[in-house]
Amino acid sequence: HSRFSDFGLHENKEFMMNRFFLHKESRIEALLVLFALALFVYNYMQHVIVSALDKANIKLIGPGGAMLVTNTLHRVFEIFRTVTALRIGNTKGLYQIQKLKPQQIEVLRALSRHYR
């Protein structure tokens, strides 16, 4: 049982959720606030990350191998979906990233230069 099993998108792009979240008006309002907050965070991340890539003159490669006209946060997420992280020893929070692809390294370098 996933923590997200009470939500879902159907083929017709209709968003479905468990009735629990619609039972009271206060729950609906809270859900709307959470959606708005999630949208704000996503848009802020999009602005910061895409700005860093644009400043470094990096154009991401799409799934088909063609260079994208516009960088997107969605594509950055897709690029990093395949990252392997290994925990080092018994230390909490210390991980080693392995087998990064060239485009993943390029994005990380652009972000590190942006935040110096």
C-alpha positions in Angstrom: 0.0 0.0 0.0 1.7 3.2 -1.2 1.3 6.5 0.6 0.1 7.9 -2.8 -2.5 5.2 -3.5 -5.3 7.5 -2.5 -4.5 9.7 -5.5 -4.4 9.0 -9.2 -4.5 10.2 -12.7 -6.7 8.4 -15.2 -6.2 8.0 -18.9 -8.4 11.1 -19.6 -6.1 13.2 -17.4 -8.8 13.4 -14.7 -7.4 13.7 -11.1 -9.0 11.3 -8.7 -8.6 11.1 -4.9 -10.0 9.3 -1.9 -13.3 10.7 -0.6 -11.6 11.3 2.8 -10.0 14.4 1.4 -13.3 15.8 0.2 -15.3 14.9 3.3 -15.1 18.4 5.0 -14.7 21.9 3.6 -11.6 22.4 5.7 -9.9 19.4 4.2 -10.7 20.7 0.7 -9.2 24.1 1.6 -6.1 22.4 3.1 -5.7 20.3 0.0 -5.9 23.4 -2.2 -3.3 25.1 -0.1 -1.0 22.1 -0.4 -1.5 22.0 -4.2 -0.7 25.7 -4.4 2.4 25.4 -2.3 3.6 22.4 -4.4 3.0 24.4 -7.6 5.0 27.4 -6.1 7.9 25.1 -5.1 7.9 23.4 -8.5 7.9 26.8 -10.3 10.6 28.2 -8.1 12.8 25.1 -8.7 12.1 25.4 -12.5 13.2 29.1 -12.4 16.4 28.5 -10.4 17.6 25.3 -12.2 16.7 26.4 -15.7 18.3 29.8 -15.1 21.5 28.1 -14.0 21.5 25.9 -17.1 20.8 28.9 -19.4 23.6 30.9 -17.7 26.0 28.1 -18.3 24.8 27.8 -21.9 23.7 24.2 -21.4 21.0 22.7 -23.6 19.6 19.4 -22.4 19.2 16.5 -24.7 15.7 15.1 -25.1 14.7 11.4 -24.8 15.0 11.0 -28.6 18.6 12.4 -28.6 17.7 15.8 -30.0 18.7 19.0 -28.3 15.8 20.7 -26.5 14.8 24.2 -27.6 13.9 25.1 -23.9 15.3 23.4 -20.8 12.7 22.2 -18.4 12.7 21.0 -14.8 10.7 17.9 -15.9 13.6 17.0 -18.2 16.1 17.5 -15.4 14.1 15.1 -13.3 14.1 12.6 -16.1 17.9 12.9 -16.5 18.5 12.1 -12.9 16.0 9.2 -12.6 18.8 6.8 -13.3 21.3 8.0 -10.6 22.7 5.3 -8.3 23.5 6.3 -4.8 25.4 4.0 -2.4 25.5 4.6 1.4 29.1 4.8 2.7 29.6 2.7 5.8 27.2 3.0 8.7 27.2 6.8 8.5 23.8 8.5 8.2 23.4 10.8 5.2 26.7 10.1 3.6 26.3 8.7 0.0 28.5 8.2 -3.0 26.9 8.8 -6.4 28.1 6.3 -9.0 28.1 6.1 -12.8 26.9 9.6 -13.6 26.3 10.2 -17.3 27.9 13.2 -19.0 24.7 15.3 -19.1 24.1 14.6 -15.4 27.7 15.8 -14.6 27.1 18.9 -16.8 23.9 19.8 -14.9 25.5 19.4 -11.5 28.5 21.5 -12.5 26.2 24.3 -13.7 24.3 24.2 -10.5 27.5 24.2 -8.4 28.8 27.3 -10.3 25.4 29.0 -9.9 25.6 28.6 -6.1 29.2 29.6 -5.5 
